[in-house]
Amino acid sequence: MTQRHPRRGRIATAALLAAGILVAACGGDDDAPVATDAPVATDAPDAPVATDAPAATDAPDAPAEGLAGAEALARVEAFRQPVTELPLGTPVAIESGKKVFYVQCGVPVCQEIAVGIEAAAAAAGWTYETASHQDTPDTVASAFDAAIAAAPDVVLTSGNPREWFAPQLATLQESGIPVIAWSLPETYEPGEGIDANLLTQDDYYFYGVLMADYAAATTTTGNILFVGLPTFPVLSIVQEGFEAEIATACPTCSVSVSEVAVTDLGTNLPGQIVSALQADPELDMIVYAFGGMLFGVPDALDSAGLLDQAKAVSQAGGPLNFGFITEGRHQVAEVGIASELLGWRAIDAAARVLAGEGPGRAETPTDAVIDGRPDILAGGLPLQILEAGSIADPTALWPGVDGFQDKFTALWGL
């Protein structure tokens, strides 16, 4: 397996949008680029000039269809199925009159989650307050200061590094105010002031596993490229899961890895993908660590006459990716995460913690069990491989479970 580190370029509008989504969903290190108000992407950039192509190892001796092993094929088929019920179905008596405070990042995915939080809080009879930040240490700390001043019953937050708000977290812990988070590179119940982490390090590892299985089941030549974004800790975990699984799921596959920077998204990356395909006509499967990385790629491939050479899969994307999939433009699948439902589950977990029951724990599906990874899907969030036939409306967010709002209120006895 080889690695390349392509050159870094200027920041485009699309790159800022993708970076912001990543910071919100994944957290980053202190050097990660910061997004504030995310601009709306309009016309995709012109096809960039091809740059150096990521190197690939030797192709398999005898390319053949059906390169994935039986276990990988079974896992892909299992996660193609729609999720019809909430993964965590244990009722909880929700107490009205509570106050929830959401420490909200300043980019679109956090607003999507906020829609769910606010609606769920209203359904529960809770008061909802929020403070936004720009995913920098000082603004995150200020937002947590506002949370402390509001004296809520519970605080919700996305996966910014806990070092950015460690003093405030200690204050909340001393005050007995629970914190429900998601997308921390930690366990499901990490402790030290955080009562639940609804998207765990094991979840992100499993997203990499699932994309590896899908790639092995889809490639016909056995030549696969993984495009990573190691700036963000949880995406490094996605890459770890992919690399571990592809070696088992398709031992005859030739896999190359290209690690890019946030500033490459929407700028250099489309041209690098063009170069990779031009350099290796047998390359027929590309795995992107995150859905936002595909901005501009199908247009660049189309301009270069390469749109049909390789298929793609990513995770945690949205309508941008759903459009590519339904239009048959490079991407064929997305490992979906339901952002609005996540907001409802955050209120559900908060209610359970306030009732003294802990956040609740969903059972890991049989096809997701991996030794040493006990927290896969423990947070009670649905997971599905979305393809053209399973995307009802490519312009809308994936709901995860149809009618999830009514299902939550039924669990709460409302």
C-alpha positions as CSV (number, residue, x, y, z in Angstrom):
1,M,0.0,0.0,0.0
2,T,1.5,3.3,-1.0
3,Q,0.8,6.8,0.2
4,R,1.1,10.3,-1.3
5,H,0.6,13.7,0.1
6,P,-0.6,16.0,-2.7
7,R,0.3,19.7,-2.7
8,R,-1.9,22.1,-0.8
9,G,-3.7,24.9,-2.7
10,R,-5.9,27.9,-2.2
11,I,-9.2,27.6,-0.2
12,A,-12.3,27.7,-2.4
13,T,-15.9,28.2,-1.3
14,A,-16.6,24.5,-1.5
15,A,-13.5,23.7,0.6
16,L,-14.7,26.0,3.3
17,L,-18.1,24.4,3.3
18,A,-16.7,20.9,3.5
19,A,-14.2,21.9,6.1
20,G,-16.9,23.4,8.3
21,I,-19.0,20.3,8.0
22,L,-16.1,18.2,9.0
23,V,-15.2,20.3,12.0
24,A,-18.7,20.1,13.2
25,A,-19.2,16.4,12.7
26,C,-15.6,15.3,13.4
27,G,-13.7,17.7,15.5
28,G,-10.2,18.8,14.5
29,D,-6.8,19.6,15.8
30,D,-5.7,23.1,16.7
31,D,-4.2,23.7,13.3
32,A,-7.4,22.7,11.4
33,P,-8.8,25.4,9.1
34,V,-11.9,27.1,10.5
35,A,-15.2,27.7,8.8
36,T,-17.6,30.4,9.8
37,D,-20.7,31.1,7.8
38,A,-20.7,28.5,5.1
39,P,-21.4,30.0,1.6
40,V,-23.8,28.3,-0.7
41,A,-22.0,26.5,-3.5
42,T,-23.2,27.6,-6.9
43,D,-21.5,26.5,-10.1
44,A,-18.9,23.7,-9.7
45,P,-15.4,24.7,-10.5
46,D,-14.0,24.1,-13.9
47,A,-12.1,20.9,-14.3
48,P,-8.7,21.5,-12.7
49,V,-5.5,20.8,-14.5
50,A,-4.3,17.3,-13.7
51,T,-1.6,17.1,-11.1
52,D,0.5,14.2,-9.9
53,A,-1.5,11.0,-9.6
54,P,-1.4,8.9,-6.4
55,A,0.7,5.9,-7.0
56,A,-0.9,2.5,-6.9
57,T,0.7,-0.9,-6.1
58,D,0.7,-3.8,-8.6
59,A,-2.7,-4.8,-10.0
60,P,-4.0,-8.3,-9.0
61,D,-2.9,-11.1,-11.2
62,A,-6.4,-12.0,-12.5
63,P,-9.0,-9.3,-12.1
64,A,-12.4,-10.8,-11.7
65,E,-15.9,-9.8,-10.7
66,G,-17.0,-10.7,-7.2
67,L,-13.7,-10.0,-5.4
68,A,-15.2,-9.5,-2.0
69,G,-15.3,-12.4,0.5
70,A,-18.5,-13.9,1.8
71,E,-18.5,-12.0,5.1
72,A,-18.0,-8.7,3.3
73,L,-20.8,-9.4,0.9
74,A,-23.1,-10.4,3.7
75,R,-22.3,-7.2,5.6
76,V,-23.0,-5.0,2.6
77,E,-26.3,-6.7,1.9
78,A,-27.3,-6.3,5.6
79,F,-26.6,-2.6,5.6
80,R,-28.4,-2.0,2.3
81,Q,-31.7,-2.8,4.1
82,P,-33.8,0.2,5.3
83,V,-34.0,0.8,9.0
84,T,-37.7,0.8,10.0
85,E,-37.4,1.1,13.8
86,L,-35.3,3.1,16.2
87,P,-32.3,1.0,17.2
88,L,-32.9,1.8,20.9
89,G,-36.5,0.9,21.7
90,T,-36.5,1.0,25.5
91,P,-39.1,3.4,26.9
92,V,-38.2,6.2,29.2
93,A,-40.5,8.4,31.3
94,I,-39.5,11.9,30.2
95,E,-39.9,14.7,32.7
96,S,-41.1,18.0,31.4
97,G,-39.9,21.4,32.4
98,K,-36.2,20.8,31.9
99,K,-33.8,23.2,30.2
100,V,-31.4,22.0,27.5
101,F,-28.5,24.1,26.2
102,Y,-26.9,23.3,22.8
103,V,-23.4,24.5,22.2
104,Q,-23.7,24.7,18.4
105,C,-21.0,25.1,15.8
106,G,-21.5,27.6,13.0
107,V,-21.9,25.4,10.0
108,P,-24.8,23.7,8.2
109,V,-24.6,20.2,9.7
110,C,-24.9,21.6,13.2
111,Q,-28.0,23.6,12.2
112,E,-29.5,20.3,10.8
113,I,-28.9,18.7,14.2
114,A,-30.3,21.8,15.9
115,V,-33.6,21.4,14.1
116,G,-33.9,18.0,15.6
117,I,-32.9,19.1,19.1
118,E,-35.3,22.0,19.1
119,A,-38.2,20.0,17.9
120,A,-37.5,17.2,20.3
121,A,-37.2,19.6,23.2
122,A,-40.5,21.2,22.3
123,A,-42.1,17.7,22.2
124,A,-40.7,16.9,25.6
125,G,-41.9,20.2,27.1
126,W,-38.3,21.4,27.6
127,T,-36.9,24.9,27.3
128,Y,-34.3,25.2,24.5
129,E,-31.3,27.6,24.5
130,T,-28.3,27.7,22.3
131,A,-25.0,29.6,21.7
132,S,-23.1,29.3,18.4
133,H,-19.4,29.3,17.9
134,Q,-16.9,29.1,15.0
135,D,-15.0,25.9,15.9
136,T,-12.0,27.7,17.4
137,P,-10.8,27.2,20.9
138,D,-11.7,30.7,22.1
139,T,-15.2,30.7,20.6
140,V,-16.0,27.2,21.8
141,A,-14.9,28.2,25.3
142,S,-17.1,31.3,25.1
143,A,-20.1,29.2,24.1
144,F,-19.6,26.9,27.0
145,D,-19.3,29.9,29.3
146,A,-22.8,30.9,28.0
147,A,-24.0,27.4,28.7
148,I,-22.8,27.6,32.3
149,A,-24.4,31.0,32.8
150,A,-27.7,29.6,31.6
151,A,-27.7,27.0,34.4
152,P,-29.4,24.3,32.2
153,D,-30.3,20.8,33.3
154,V,-28.2,19.3,30.5
155,V,-25.7,20.5,27.8
156,L,-25.4,19.1,24.3
157,T,-22.3,19.5,22.0
158,S,-20.6,18.2,18.9
159,G,-17.2,16.8,18.6
160,N,-14.8,19.6,19.2
161,P,-11.7,18.6,21.1
162,R,-12.4,18.4,24.8
163,E,-9.2,20.3,25.4
164,W,-10.9,23.4,24.0
165,F,-13.4,23.5,26.8
166,A,-11.8,21.5,29.6
167,P,-12.2,24.2,32.3
168,Q,-15.9,24.6,31.5
169,L,-16.4,20.9,31.4
170,A,-14.9,20.6,34.9
171,T,-17.3,23.3,36.1
172,L,-20.3,21.5,34.6
173,Q,-19.2,18.3,36.2
174,E,-18.8,19.9,39.6
175,S,-22.3,21.4,39.2
176,G,-23.8,18.0,38.3
177,I,-24.8,19.1,34.8
178,P,-24.5,16.2,32.4
179,V,-23.1,16.6,28.9
180,I,-24.2,14.6,25.8
181,A,-21.8,14.8,22.9
182,W,-21.2,13.1,19.6
183,S,-18.3,12.6,17.1
184,L,-15.6,12.5,19.8
185,P,-12.7,10.0,19.0
186,E,-13.6,8.3,22.3
187,T,-15.8,5.6,23.7
188,Y,-19.6,5.6,24.1
189,E,-19.6,6.6,27.8
190,P,-16.2,8.3,28.1
191,G,-16.7,9.9,31.5
192,E,-14.6,12.8,32.8
193,G,-17.6,15.1,32.4
194,I,-19.1,13.6,29.3
195,D,-22.0,11.2,29.9
196,A,-22.5,10.0,26.4
197,N,-20.7,10.2,23.0
198,L,-23.4,9.2,20.5
199,L,-21.0,8.8,17.6
200,T,-18.0,6.9,18.8
201,Q,-14.5,6.1,17.6
202,D,-15.8,2.6,17.0
203,D,-18.6,3.9,14.8
204,Y,-16.1,5.8,12.6
205,Y,-13.9,2.7,12.4
206,F,-16.9,0.7,11.2
207,Y,-17.8,3.3,8.5
208,G,-14.3,2.5,7.1
209,V,-15.0,-1.2,7.4
210,L,-18.3,-0.9,5.6
211,M,-16.8,1.2,2.8
212,A,-14.0,-1.3,2.4
213,D,-16.6,-4.1,2.0
214,Y,-18.6,-2.1,-0.5
215,A,-15.5,-1.3,-2.5
216,A,-14.5,-5.0,-2.6
217,A,-18.0,-5.9,-3.6
218,T,-18.1,-3.3,-6.4
219,T,-14.7,-3.3,-8.0
220,T,-14.2,-5.6,-11.0
221,T,-10.5,-4.9,-11.6
222,G,-9.4,-5.0,-8.0
223,N,-7.7,-1.5,-8.2
224,I,-9.0,0.7,-5.4
225,L,-8.0,4.2,-4.3
226,F,-8.7,5.5,-0.8
227,V,-8.7,9.3,-0.4
228,G,-8.1,10.3,3.2
229,L,-8.3,13.5,5.2
230,P,-6.2,12.9,8.3
231,T,-6.5,16.5,9.6
232,F,-9.6,15.3,11.5
233,P,-9.0,12.6,14.1
234,V,-12.2,10.6,13.4
235,L,-11.5,10.5,9.7
236,S,-8.1,9.0,10.5
237,I,-10.1,6.3,12.3
238,V,-12.3,5.8,9.2
239,Q,-9.1,5.2,7.2
240,E,-7.8,2.8,9.9
241,G,-11.0,0.8,9.6
242,F,-10.8,0.8,5.8
243,E,-7.2,-0.3,5.6
244,A,-7.7,-3.1,8.1
245,E,-10.8,-4.5,6.5
246,I,-9.8,-4.2,2.8
247,A,-6.8,-6.5,3.5
248,T,-9.3,-9.2,4.6
249,A,-12.3,-8.5,2.4
250,C,-10.2,-8.4,-0.8
251,P,-6.6,-9.7,-0.3
252,T,-6.0,-9.8,-4.0
253,C,-7.0,-6.1,-4.5
254,S,-4.4,-3.5,-5.2
255,V,-5.0,-0.5,-2.9
256,S,-3.4,2.9,-2.9
257,V,-3.9,5.7,-0.4
258,S,-3.8,9.4,-1.1
259,E,-4.0,11.8,1.9
260,V,-5.1,15.3,1.1
261,A,-5.5,18.6,3.0
262,V,-8.7,20.5,3.6
263,T,-7.5,23.2,1.2
264,D,-7.4,20.6,-1.6
265,L,-11.2,20.1,-1.4
266,G,-12.9,21.6,-4.4
267,T,-9.6,22.9,-5.7
268,N,-6.7,20.4,-6.2
269,L,-8.5,17.2,-5.4
270,P,-10.7,17.0,-8.5
271,G,-7.6,17.3,-10.7
272,Q,-5.8,14.7,-8.6
273,I,-8.6,12.3,-9.2
274,V,-8.4,12.9,-12.9
275,S,-4.7,12.3,-12.8
276,A,-5.1,9.1,-10.9
277,L,-7.6,7.7,-13.4
278,Q,-5.5,8.8,-16.4
279,A,-2.4,7.1,-14.8
280,D,-4.2,3.8,-14.1
281,P,-6.9,2.8,-16.6
282,E,-7.6,-0.2,-14.3
283,L,-8.5,1.9,-11.3
284,D,-12.3,1.5,-11.0
285,M,-13.2,2.2,-7.4
286,I,-12.5,5.2,-5.2
287,V,-13.4,5.5,-1.5
288,Y,-13.6,9.0,0.0
289,A,-13.2,9.4,3.7
290,F,-16.1,12.0,3.8
291,G,-18.9,12.9,1.5
292,G,-18.0,16.6,1.2
293,M,-14.7,15.7,-0.5
294,L,-16.5,14.9,-3.8
295,F,-17.4,18.5,-4.5
296,G,-16.2,19.3,-8.1
297,V,-15.0,15.8,-8.7
298,P,-17.8,14.5,-11.1
299,D,-17.6,17.7,-13.1
300,A,-13.8,17.3,-13.5
301,L,-14.2,13.7,-14.5
302,D,-16.9,14.6,-17.0
303,S,-14.7,17.2,-18.6
304,A,-11.9,14.7,-18.9
305,G,-14.1,12.0,-20.4
306,L,-13.5,9.8,-17.3
307,L,-16.9,9.9,-15.6
308,D,-17.6,6.3,-16.2
309,Q,-14.2,4.8,-15.4
310,A,-14.5,4.5,-11.6
311,K,-17.3,4.3,-9.0
312,A,-17.2,6.0,-5.6
313,V,-18.5,5.6,-2.1
314,S,-18.2,8.0,0.9
315,Q,-19.7,8.5,4.3
316,A,-21.6,11.2,6.2
317,G,-22.5,13.1,3.1
318,G,-25.8,14.8,2.2
319,P,-27.9,16.1,-0.7
320,L,-24.8,16.9,-2.8
321,N,-23.8,13.2,-2.7
322,F,-27.4,12.0,-3.1
323,G,-27.6,14.0,-6.3
324,F,-24.4,12.5,-7.7
325,I,-25.8,9.0,-6.8
326,T,-29.2,9.4,-8.4
327,E,-27.8,11.1,-11.5
328,G,-25.2,8.3,-11.9
329,R,-22.3,10.7,-11.8
330,H,-19.3,8.9,-10.3
331,Q,-20.7,8.2,-6.9
332,V,-22.8,5.1,-6.4
333,A,-23.3,4.9,-2.6
334,E,-23.2,6.8,0.6
335,V,-22.9,5.4,4.2
336,G,-25.7,7.6,5.5
337,I,-25.9,9.4,8.9
338,A,-29.2,10.9,9.9
339,S,-28.4,14.4,11.3
340,E,-32.0,15.5,12.4
341,L,-32.6,12.2,14.0
342,L,-29.3,12.6,15.9
343,G,-30.8,15.7,17.5
344,W,-33.8,13.8,18.7
345,R,-31.6,11.0,20.0
346,A,-29.5,13.6,21.9
347,I,-32.7,14.7,23.8
348,D,-33.6,11.0,24.3
349,A,-30.1,10.3,25.8
350,A,-30.4,13.4,28.0
351,A,-33.8,12.4,29.3
352,R,-32.4,9.0,30.2
353,V,-29.3,10.4,32.0
354,L,-31.5,12.9,33.9
355,A,-33.7,10.0,35.0
356,G,-30.7,8.2,36.4
357,E,-30.7,5.4,33.8
358,G,-27.6,6.2,31.8
359,P,-27.9,7.2,28.2
360,G,-29.2,3.9,27.0
361,R,-27.3,1.5,24.8
362,A,-28.4,-0.1,21.5
363,E,-27.4,-3.6,20.7
364,T,-24.7,-3.9,18.0
365,P,-26.3,-5.7,15.0
366,T,-24.7,-9.1,14.3
367,D,-23.2,-8.0,11.0
368,A,-21.5,-5.0,12.8
369,V,-19.8,-7.0,15.5
370,I,-16.0,-6.6,15.4
371,D,-13.6,-7.9,18.1
372,G,-12.2,-5.1,20.2
373,R,-14.8,-2.6,19.0
374,P,-17.7,-2.8,21.5
375,D,-19.2,0.6,20.9
376,I,-20.2,0.1,17.2
377,L,-23.7,1.6,16.9
378,A,-24.1,1.7,20.7
379,G,-25.5,5.2,20.4
380,G,-28.8,4.1,18.9
381,L,-28.4,5.8,15.5
382,P,-29.5,4.1,12.2
383,L,-27.0,3.2,9.5
384,Q,-27.7,2.3,5.9
385,I,-25.8,2.1,2.6
386,L,-27.7,4.5,0.4
387,E,-27.9,3.8,-3.3
388,A,-29.9,5.3,-6.2
389,G,-32.9,3.0,-5.4
390,S,-33.0,3.9,-1.7
391,I,-32.8,7.7,-2.0
392,A,-36.4,8.9,-2.1
393,D,-35.6,12.6,-2.4
394,P,-32.0,13.6,-3.3
395,T,-32.6,17.2,-2.3
396,A,-33.5,16.3,1.3
397,L,-31.6,15.0,4.3
398,W,-31.8,11.2,4.9
399,P,-34.3,10.7,7.8
400,G,-32.7,7.5,9.0
401,V,-36.1,6.0,10.1
402,D,-39.3,7.2,8.5
403,G,-41.6,8.8,11.1
404,F,-38.8,8.9,13.7
405,Q,-40.4,11.8,15.5
406,D,-43.5,9.9,16.4
407,K,-41.5,6.9,17.4
408,F,-39.5,8.9,19.9
409,T,-42.5,10.5,21.5
410,A,-44.1,7.0,21.8
411,L,-41.0,5.9,23.7
412,W,-41.4,8.9,26.0
413,G,-45.0,8.1,26.7
414,L,-46.2,11.4,25.1
